[in-house]
Amino acid sequence: MRSSQLLFVIGTMFAFAATMTFSLPGLGQQIKGLVKGVPIKVPILGTATWYGQQSRGSCGWWSKDSDYVVALSHDLPYNKHCGKYVVVNYLGKHIRAKVSDTCMGCDPPHIDLSRGAFAKLSNGNYNLGKLDVLWKFDD
């Protein structure tokens, strides 16, 4: 087995373990806490997609595609989180992204990353389309 295949298998095992760990009863309550605007301290298992910065974000400022920014679900009180940071983890890589926009098509565990942030996590492979990530608010 080549080292790249071995790394893929190990990464898949960690992703599976993370799924098992964070699919515990009570996670729904934690996500509801997020909806009420209370930042939770534990990572959330969610999906990350990417989007281009083509206009001013709902938080009121412009960002470039290369900036590490994130759009939160429209179901979250994004205005309470504008300017705060989230840490996003994917297969041993992590980024820190600034909340700057709203994702109208995202459920609360789903986040939308700038092209730059998504590229850092996916080794520039936009064709993946979405990533299963762990993310949390950074204090």
N, C-alpha and C positions, 0 to 999 in steps of 0.2 A: 504494500500500500504506500503510495507516495505521501509526502508530508502534507501537501495541500488537501488530499483526500482525508488524511487523518485529522487535520484541523477542522475540516467540514464536519466530520463525524463527531468530534469533541464538541464543537459549537452547537450542533444539533442536539446533543445530549444535554448541554447546559440550557438551551432554549426550552427543551421539554421539561427539565427540572424546574425552571423558572415558571413555566405554565402550571405545573403541579403546585408549586409553592404559593403562587398568587391567585389560584382559583379556590381559595378557601372560603368557607361561609363567612359572611360579614363584609366581603369586598364590595358587594352592592351598597351596603351602608356607607362605606368609605367614599364610594363614588358619589352617593347622594350628598355627603358632606362637602364634596367638591362643588356640586351644583349649588349648594347654599353659600358658596364663597369661602369656605373654611379650607385653606390649603392643608392637605394631608401630608404626613411625613414619610409614609411608606411608598415604595414604587408601585406604579399601576401598570399592569400588563395591557398594552394597547397596540394600535396600529399606527404607523407613520407613513404618510404619503408626502408628495412634494408638489410645490406650486411655484410659479414665477412671480416676482415682484413687479407688477405692471401698473400699480397705482398706490396711492397712500393707503396704508393699513387702517383698520378701524380704530386703532389706538392714536392715530393722528400724525404719524411720521412716515417718511419714505425710507425704504430699505433697498439695498442692492441684492441681486441674486446671490452674490458671494457672501453676504452677511449671514450669520447664524441667527435666524429668527424663526419663530413658531407661531402658528395660528391655532387657537383653542376652539373647541366646539362652541357653537352659538348657544348651546344649552348652559354653558358656564357663564358666570358674570365676568366676561372678559375685561370690562372696564376696571374691575377690582384687581386684575392681574397684569394690566398693561405695565410694561417696563420691568416686571419681575422676570426671573430666569427659571428655566427648567433644565434638568439634566436628563439626557436621553441616552440609553444604553442599547447596543445591538451587537451581539456576538463578540463581546470583549472590547468593543470600541465605544467611546462616549463623546458626546458634545454637550456644550452648554449654550442654550439658545434663549434669546430675549423674546418675551411675549409681545407681539406687535400687531396682531390681526385676529380676525374671527374666521373660522371655517364653517360655512353654512351647511355643508354636507357631512359634517363629522358628528358622531355620537361622542359623549364625554370621554371615553378612553382613547378615542381616535384623535391624533394631532396631525397637523399639516406643516411640514418643514420647508424652509427655503431650499432652493436648488443646492446652495453651498453646503448646508447642514446635511441634507440627504446624501449628497455626493461623498462627504467625509465618512459617513456610516457605511455606505454601500460600495466604496471604492470606485465611485463615479459611474456606477451602473444604474442609470435611471430606468432601464427596462425592467428592473425588478418591480417597479410600480409601488409596492408597499412593503413595509418591513414590520415584523412582529417585534416590538420594543418594550422595554421597561422605562418608564419616565416618572419623574417626580419634581415637585417644586424645589428649587435650590434656595436655601436660607441665605 
